[in-house]
């Protein structure tokens, strides 16, 4: 039996929505404190991605110069 690579969500009736990951359909936090916590976590991830990208670029550029 062949299985698709993406697990489908049977609640989403449209084929495009069935292919989306489960976290897309997650409900937003109800209270304000949870919303702030989620925003801080997202901001933290942005900084980590920026620093990782900057370090990778610096390493590549330095290796071409050296």
Buried (B, 14 or more C-beta within 10 A) or exposed (E): EEEEEEEEBEEBEEEEEBBBEEEEEEEEEEEEEEEEEEEEEEEEEEEEEEEEEEEEEEEEEEEEEE
